[in-house]
Amino acid sequence: MAGPTETPGGSGKDDQNNFDDPLYVHPYDNVFTSIVTMKLTGNEKFRLWKSFMSRSLRARNKLGFVDGTLKKNDVDEAKKSKWDRSNVVVCSRLLSFISDCVYHSQAYFDVAEDIWKNLFETYYKYDGSVVFNIHQHINSLKQNGISL
């Protein structure tokens, strides 16, 4: 049975819980999912979704996996498997908070940073035709037959 300073399956001090280590995966890592209350469906709420996801990743010290500050090549050879495991957790988090129609275009990325960048490039933009149509609608508004 694991002692108070060991994780299950661990071997003592080398495997002690280090919550500040971005490579540490907490056994209850899905607890922070309650911070995110919406699924990404398209660019209409992407900024809000990105804000929620950034907070939830920061809460578990995993933001570096998506913003490019923690790359696999930057970790020691001995920690590459921990990086892989943490990256899979972050990929799962990202994919679990996007709608089915968005999921299909992201599911084949193996690196969380690639998913994040692709979502940003795809959805962090204004749709020019939507903006044009809104302006057209505003310009055509009338009250009692008089243009506003």
LOKOLSE-880654 format. One record per residue (C-alpha): x, y, z; residue number from 1. Coordinates in steps of 0.25 Angstrom, whole numbers, plus 5000, padded with zeros to 4 digits. Layout:
% residues N
((X,Y,Z),NUM)
...
This chain:
% residues 148
((5000,5000,5000),1)
((5005,5014,4997),2)
((5010,5022,5008),3)
((5006,5037,5011),4)
((5017,5042,5002),5)
((5015,5032,4991),6)
((5006,5032,4979),7)
((4999,5019,4976),8)
((5009,5011,4968),9)
((5020,5021,4972),10)
((5033,5018,4977),11)
((5035,5029,4988),12)
((5041,5043,4987),13)
((5043,5043,4972),14)
((5028,5041,4970),15)
((5023,5051,4981),16)
((5012,5060,4977),17)
((5017,5073,4972),18)
((5004,5081,4968),19)
((5013,5092,4962),20)
((5019,5082,4952),21)
((5012,5084,4939),22)
((5015,5069,4936),23)
((5008,5064,4949),24)
((4994,5058,4946),25)
((4985,5059,4958),26)
((4976,5046,4959),27)
((4964,5055,4959),28)
((4968,5064,4948),29)
((4954,5064,4942),30)
((4949,5072,4955),31)
((4953,5085,4948),32)
((4944,5083,4936),33)
((4933,5089,4944),34)
((4939,5103,4941),35)
((4936,5101,4927),36)
((4921,5101,4925),37)
((4919,5102,4910),38)
((4924,5095,4897),39)
((4930,5102,4886),40)
((4921,5101,4874),41)
((4927,5112,4865),42)
((4933,5126,4864),43)
((4921,5133,4871),44)
((4925,5129,4885),45)
((4940,5125,4883),46)
((4946,5137,4891),47)
((4937,5133,4903),48)
((4940,5118,4901),49)
((4955,5121,4900),50)
((4955,5130,4913),51)
((4948,5118,4920),52)
((4958,5108,4915),53)
((4970,5117,4918),54)
((4965,5118,4932),55)
((4963,5103,4934),56)
((4976,5099,4928),57)
((4983,5110,4937),58)
((4976,5104,4949),59)
((4983,5091,4947),60)
((4996,5097,4942),61)
((4994,5092,4928),62)
((4993,5105,4920),63)
((5008,5103,4915),64)
((5003,5091,4907),65)
((4994,5100,4898),66)
((5002,5113,4898),67)
((5015,5107,4894),68)
((5023,5110,4906),69)
((5024,5095,4910),70)
((5029,5087,4898),71)
((5033,5072,4898),72)
((5047,5076,4893),73)
((5049,5085,4905),74)
((5047,5074,4915),75)
((5058,5064,4920),76)
((5058,5050,4913),77)
((5054,5043,4926),78)
((5041,5052,4926),79)
((5036,5051,4912),80)
((5026,5040,4916),81)
((5020,5049,4926),82)
((5019,5060,4916),83)
((5012,5050,4907),84)
((5002,5046,4918),85)
((5000,5061,4922),86)
((4998,5065,4907),87)
((4987,5054,4905),88)
((4980,5059,4917),89)
((4980,5073,4912),90)
((4976,5068,4898),91)
((4964,5061,4904),92)
((4960,5073,4912),93)
((4960,5082,4899),94)
((4952,5071,4891),95)
((4942,5069,4902),96)
((4938,5083,4902),97)
((4935,5085,4887),98)
((4923,5081,4879),99)
((4922,5069,4870),100)
((4923,5077,4858),101)
((4936,5084,4862),102)
((4941,5071,4868),103)
((4943,5064,4855),104)
((4952,5074,4850),105)
((4961,5074,4862),106)
((4961,5059,4867),107)
((4973,5055,4858),108)
((4983,5065,4865),109)
((4992,5058,4875),110)
((4998,5070,4881),111)
((4989,5080,4890),112)
((4997,5092,4884),113)
((4993,5088,4870),114)
((4978,5087,4874),115)
((4978,5100,4881),116)
((4985,5107,4869),117)
((4976,5101,4859),118)
((4963,5105,4867),119)
((4969,5119,4868),120)
((4972,5120,4854),121)
((4958,5115,4850),122)
((4949,5122,4860),123)
((4956,5134,4865),124)
((4952,5143,4853),125)
((4940,5151,4849),126)
((4931,5146,4838),127)
((4931,5158,4828),128)
((4918,5154,4822),129)
((4911,5153,4836),130)
((4917,5167,4840),131)
((4912,5172,4826),132)
((4898,5167,4828),133)
((4897,5173,4842),134)
((4901,5186,4837),135)
((4892,5185,4825),136)
((4880,5181,4835),137)
((4884,5193,4844),138)
((4884,5203,4832),139)
((4870,5198,4827),140)
((4863,5199,4841),141)
((4851,5209,4840),142)
((4841,5214,4851),143)
((4828,5219,4846),144)
((4834,5219,4831),145)
((4845,5228,4835),146)
((4860,5223,4835),147)
((4866,5222,4848),148)
